[in-house]
Amino acid sequence: MNKDDLAAKLKEMYPEIVEHSLDMELEFNADNNYWVVKLSKGDHRLHTLLDQKDAEACIEGTQCVYLGVQIGQFVKNFEYYA
């Protein structure tokens, strides 16, 4: 799995990333076997971790519940303060 595949899948599974024009960066931490998911919109930032197993599940089409909750909360926070 590479970060472009994961980014495309996350945007597909969580359309609010695109709908709200969130910037997304992905970085793999090989030492700890997880992805750092960085979302931003203006001055608002969210960094969250996605375990490699969860990332693989996302690629296979299984939603990452924790990540979905994080994204949803992030969208609510920046809309509230906008």
C-alpha positions as CSV (number, residue, x, y, z in Angstrom):
1,M,0.0,0.0,0.0
2,N,1.3,3.5,-0.8
3,K,0.1,6.8,0.5
4,D,-1.5,7.8,-2.8
5,D,-3.7,4.7,-2.7
6,L,-4.6,5.3,0.9
7,A,-5.3,9.0,0.3
8,A,-7.6,8.2,-2.6
9,K,-9.5,5.6,-0.5
10,L,-9.9,7.9,2.5
11,K,-11.3,10.6,0.3
12,E,-13.7,8.1,-1.3
13,M,-14.8,6.8,2.1
14,Y,-15.0,10.2,3.8
15,P,-16.3,12.6,1.1
16,E,-16.4,15.4,3.6
17,I,-12.6,15.7,3.1
18,V,-13.3,16.8,-0.5
19,E,-16.6,18.5,0.2
20,H,-15.0,20.8,2.8
21,S,-11.8,21.3,0.9
22,L,-9.7,19.8,3.7
23,D,-6.0,19.5,3.0
24,M,-4.8,16.0,3.8
25,E,-1.2,14.7,4.3
26,L,-0.2,11.2,5.0
27,E,3.1,10.1,6.5
28,F,4.0,6.5,7.4
29,N,6.0,5.8,10.6
30,A,7.8,2.6,9.9
31,D,9.2,2.3,13.4
32,N,5.7,2.1,14.9
33,N,3.8,0.7,11.9
34,Y,1.2,3.4,11.6
35,W,0.1,6.3,9.4
36,V,-0.1,9.9,10.6
37,V,-3.1,11.5,9.0
38,K,-2.9,15.3,8.9
39,L,-6.0,17.3,8.1
40,S,-6.1,21.1,7.9
41,K,-8.3,23.9,6.9
42,G,-7.1,27.4,7.4
43,D,-5.8,27.7,10.9
44,H,-7.4,24.4,12.0
45,R,-5.3,21.3,12.2
46,L,-5.9,17.7,13.1
47,H,-3.3,15.0,13.4
48,T,-4.5,11.4,14.1
49,L,-2.9,8.0,13.9
50,L,-4.1,5.1,11.7
51,D,-2.7,1.7,12.5
52,Q,-1.3,-0.2,9.5
53,K,-4.0,-2.9,10.0
54,D,-6.8,-0.2,10.0
55,A,-5.2,1.4,6.9
56,E,-5.3,-2.0,5.2
57,A,-8.9,-2.5,6.2
58,C,-9.7,0.9,4.7
59,I,-8.1,0.0,1.4
60,E,-10.2,-3.2,1.4
61,G,-13.3,-1.0,1.9
62,T,-14.0,-1.4,5.6
63,Q,-14.5,2.0,7.2
64,C,-12.1,3.1,9.8
65,V,-14.6,4.1,12.6
66,Y,-12.1,6.0,14.7
67,L,-10.8,8.0,11.8
68,G,-14.4,8.7,10.7
69,V,-15.3,10.1,14.1
70,Q,-12.1,12.2,14.1
71,I,-12.8,13.6,10.7
72,G,-16.5,14.4,11.6
73,Q,-15.4,16.2,14.8
74,F,-12.8,18.1,12.9
75,V,-15.4,19.3,10.3
76,K,-17.7,20.3,13.1
77,N,-15.0,22.2,14.9
78,F,-13.8,24.3,12.0
79,E,-17.4,25.0,10.8
80,Y,-18.2,26.2,14.3
81,Y,-15.3,28.6,14.4
82,A,-15.5,29.7,10.8
